[in-house]
Amino acid sequence: MSKDVSFPGKPPSKLNSRAAEAFAELRLASEERTKRVTFDIPATLHQRVKQACVREDISMSQVLREFLERRFPQAPQ
């Protein structure tokens, strides 16, 4: 004889409003296709970046995209 046990689904995650707004803004600003970039960095640098992003409540991806946009601005057309 088996007993049926039901578990409730995962509780809805609390969306970070700042991250959600940044994501929406990024999507609305451009429907440009994306490319994945992979590169190695020292573990200590990764740790510093990750800790700063947690403190500032922003994703590492967003920080790196913003850095790259500033470093390599789009040429005027």
C-alpha positions as CSV (number, residue, x, y, z in Angstrom):
1,M,0.0,0.0,0.0
2,S,1.4,3.4,-1.0
3,K,0.7,6.7,0.5
4,D,0.2,9.7,-1.9
5,V,2.0,12.8,-0.7
6,S,1.7,16.0,-2.5
7,F,4.2,18.8,-2.3
8,P,3.2,22.3,-3.2
9,G,5.0,23.8,-6.2
10,K,7.9,26.1,-5.8
11,P,6.9,29.4,-4.3
12,P,7.0,32.3,-6.7
13,S,10.3,33.9,-6.6
14,K,10.5,37.5,-5.6
15,L,11.6,39.3,-8.7
16,N,14.2,42.0,-8.1
17,S,12.5,45.1,-9.5
18,R,15.8,46.7,-10.5
19,A,17.0,43.6,-12.4
20,A,13.6,43.1,-14.0
21,E,13.5,46.7,-15.1
22,A,17.1,46.5,-16.5
23,F,16.1,43.3,-18.4
24,A,13.0,44.8,-19.8
25,E,14.9,48.0,-20.8
26,L,17.5,45.9,-22.5
27,R,14.9,43.9,-24.4
28,L,12.9,47.0,-25.4
29,A,16.0,49.0,-26.4
30,S,17.1,46.4,-28.9
31,E,15.9,43.2,-30.4
32,E,19.4,42.6,-31.7
33,R,20.6,39.0,-31.6
34,T,23.0,38.1,-28.8
35,K,26.2,36.2,-28.9
36,R,27.8,34.3,-26.0
37,V,31.3,35.2,-25.0
38,T,33.5,33.0,-22.8
39,F,36.8,34.0,-21.3
40,D,38.9,33.2,-18.3
41,I,39.6,35.6,-15.5
42,P,41.4,35.0,-12.2
43,A,39.2,33.5,-9.4
44,T,40.0,36.5,-7.2
45,L,38.7,39.0,-9.8
46,H,35.6,36.9,-10.3
47,Q,35.0,36.9,-6.6
48,R,35.3,40.7,-6.4
49,V,33.0,41.3,-9.3
50,K,30.4,38.8,-8.0
51,Q,30.5,40.3,-4.5
52,A,30.1,43.8,-5.8
53,C,27.2,42.7,-8.0
54,V,25.5,41.1,-5.1
55,R,25.9,44.3,-3.0
56,E,24.6,46.4,-5.8
57,D,21.8,43.9,-6.6
58,I,22.7,43.7,-10.3
59,S,23.7,40.8,-12.5
60,M,27.3,40.3,-13.6
61,S,26.1,40.0,-17.2
62,Q,24.5,43.5,-17.0
63,V,27.7,45.0,-15.5
64,L,29.9,43.5,-18.2
65,R,27.5,44.5,-21.0
66,E,27.5,48.1,-19.7
67,F,31.3,48.1,-19.4
68,L,31.7,46.8,-23.0
69,E,29.2,49.4,-24.3
70,R,31.2,52.2,-22.7
71,R,34.6,50.8,-23.8
72,F,33.4,50.1,-27.4
73,P,30.8,52.7,-28.2
74,Q,28.8,52.3,-31.4
75,A,30.2,54.4,-34.2
76,P,27.9,57.2,-35.5
77,Q,26.2,56.4,-38.7
